[in-house]
Amino acid sequence: MSAVQLLLVPLALWVLQASLCHGACVEVDSDTDAVVNEGFKLGCISCKMRAEVPAEATVEWSFMPKGESEFTKIYSYEDLMSDTPDERFYERLDWKGSKKTKDLQDGSIYILNVTWNDTGTYRCIFTRTLTFSSFKFHNDTTKIVHLNVVPRLTRGIASILSEVMMYVTIVGLQVWLVVEMIYCYRKISAQGEEALRESALKNGSKRQIALDSPSTLLIFTPSSIMTPSHYPIQEDKQPRGLSREQMDEK
């Protein structure tokens, strides 16, 4: 199996596992500043601790205006049906929580056309029933939202500083990346020039050695190769022996 296939196998398994997972639930606090004559979302999230246990939940919202001491029921959501008993919020509240399920974990609602009279304290009550194999368990969770209506939304110092730091970080990372690219380019170029210089010096030294000692080189040409017929015949200068007749005469 190739290296590419070895890398693709765990990736495919991870994608398959991710497709089988459900969305996670995270409890976050609701915003508290609403702009007059605009819409505003009242957040209320209550996560179920045992995701594998079937459950059903209902949500009830109550409102206590600023300066008063009692809550009044203004909205309820149960069995996929909503109800707005308070005339002050009639046709001004919209469900923004969990959809198409009785196992509610998000009970947020949306206020249309916020008025100054909407300033006050809102209470969200989750009533959840967990169904186990042998019994049922009931649990109530309460969330409180203190709403303040303002003429226009102003950003806090923390938000402004966070945005400034984000842009500074982005610009700093880009500058650092450009500097690193230039440094790497110059380093690679210097190494390439050094390799070419060393190669040129080696070739030059070899040529110089060849020019300084030509006697060490043997050059054979066709005309310089001698065949046996070209070898010179040398005369025998040593005295030959005398024959018998010559010895008798002497």
N, C-alpha and C positions, 0 to 999 in steps of 0.2 A: 504494500500500500504506500502510495506516495505521500510526501509531507503535506501537500495541499489537501488530500483526502483526510489525513489525520486531523487537520485543523477544521475541516468542514463538519466532521462528525459531532464534536461537542457543541459547535455553533447550532447545528440543526436540533440537537436535543434541548438546548437552551431556549430556542424559539418555540419548540413544541410545549415545553413546560410553561413558558410565559403566556402562551395562548390559553392554557387551561386555568390560569390564576384569575382570581376576582380582584376588583378594585379594593384598595386598602382604605380604611376609614381613619381620618385624622381629625381630632377635635381642635378647632380654632375659635378664638373669641370673635364676636361680632364687632363691626365698626360702631362708633358712637356719635359721629357727627353727620347730620343730615342737612342738606341744603333745602331751603324753603322753595316750594313750587316744583320740586323735582322728586324723582323716585328714590327709594332707599330700601335696602335689603336688611332685614333683621335676621341675623344668623343664630341658629340653634342646632348644634350637632351633638348627638349622644351615641357613641360607638358601642356596639355589642361586644362584650368581652369574650364570649364563646361563639365564634362565627359558625361552627358546625352545628349548633343547636338551633332548631327552628323556633321562631318567635313572632309575635305580633305586637305592634305598638300603636299608641294614639298620642296625639300632640294637642296641647291646649295652651293658648296664649291669653294672657291677662294684661291689663294696662292700669297703671296708677298715675294720673296726671300730676304735674309738679305742684306741690303745695297740698296735696291730699294724702290720706293715710290708708285707703282701701283700694284693693285691686278689683277690676271689673273684667269679666270674661268678654273677649272681643273676637276670638277665632278658635275653631277646633277642626281637627282633621282625623277622621276615623273611617275605616272600611272604604278607603279611596274616595270618601266624600268629605266636603268642607262645608263649614257653616260660619256665618258672621252675624252673631246676635246683636251686636252693638251698632246702633244707627250711625254713630259718628264715623265708623269705618265701613259702612255699607258700600259695596262695589269699589272699595279702595284697597282691599287686601287680596293678594294673589299668592297661591301656593308655589314655593320654590324649593321644596324639599324632595325627598325620595319619590320616584315615579313608579307607577304600576307594580307596587308591592305593599303588603301589609307589614312587612318587617322593616319599619322605618328606622333610619339612623340620622337622617337630615330632616329637621323640622323647620327650616327657614321659611319666612314669608316676606312678601314685597309690598311696601306701602307706596301707593300711587298718589302723586300730588301732595307732598308733605306740607302741613300747615304748622303755624306757630303753636297751635293747641296740641300738637303731637309730642311736645316736649314732656318727658317724664320717664317713668320706669316701666319696663316691659318684662314680664315673667313667662318663661316657656317651661312647661311641664311635660316630660316624657313618661308615659305609663307603659311599661313593657312587660309582656308575659312570655317567659321562656318555658317551652314544652319539653320535658324530659320523658324518658321511657315510663317512669312510674309516678311522676308528679309534675305539677306546674309551679313555677316560681315567678312572683310578681315583684317588680322593681320600679321605683319612681326616681326620676332625675330632674332636677330643677336648674335652669339657667336664667341669669338676670342680665338685662341690658339696660344701661342708663343712656337714654337718647337725648341729645342736645341739638336743637334746630338752630342753624346759623344762616345769615344772609348769603354768604358765599364760603366756599371751602378754602381754607388756608392750610398751607403745608407747614408741618412742624420743622424745627431746626434739625432734628435727627434725620428726617426724610431727606432734607436738602443736603446734609453732609454725606449721607449714604450715597446719593446720586453722584455728588461731586467725586467721592472716593472711587466709585465705580468707573467713571470716565477717566480719572487719573490712572487707575490700574490698567484699563484697556490701552490707553496711550503709552504708558510705560512698558507694557508687554510688547507692543508693536515696535517701539524704539529698540528695546533689547533684542528682538528678533532680527531687525535690520542690522544692528551692530554685529550680532553673531554670524549672520550671513556674510557680511563684508570680511570679518576676521577669517572665517573658514575659506573664503575665496582667495584671500591673500596668502594664507598658509599653503593651500594646495598649489597655487601658482609658484610660490617660492620653492616648494619641493620639486615641482616639475622642472624649473630652471636649474636647480642644483643637479638633478639627475642628468639633464642635457649637458651641463658643464663637465661633470665627471666623465660622461661618455666621450665627449670631445677630447678631453685630456688623455684618456686612455688610447684613443685612436691616434692622436698626435705622437704619443711616446712610441708606439709601435712603428710608425713610419720613420721616426728619427733613428731608431735602432737599425732599421733596414738600410738606411742611407749611410750610416757610419761604418758598418761592417759588411761590404758587399761580397768579400771573399768567402763568407760563410754560406753564401747561396750558391748552389750548383745548378747551372742552367744547361739543359741538354737540348740540342737541336739535331735535326736529321743529318746535317752535314758533319756534325762533330762525332757521330757514331762511326767507328772504324770496323770494317768487316775484315775477315782473315786474309782476303786478297790484297788488302792495303798494307798489311804488316811488312816492313822492310826486311829484306833477306841479308843477314849478316854473314860475312865471310869468316871462315874458320882460320884464325891466325895462328893456331897452334901447329907445330911441325908434325907432319904425318909420318908414319912408320916406313922404313926402307924395305923394298922388296928383296927376295933372295938373290936375284941376279945382281942387283946393285951391291949387295954385300959381298958377293964373290969377286966382283971387279975391284972392290976396295981391298 
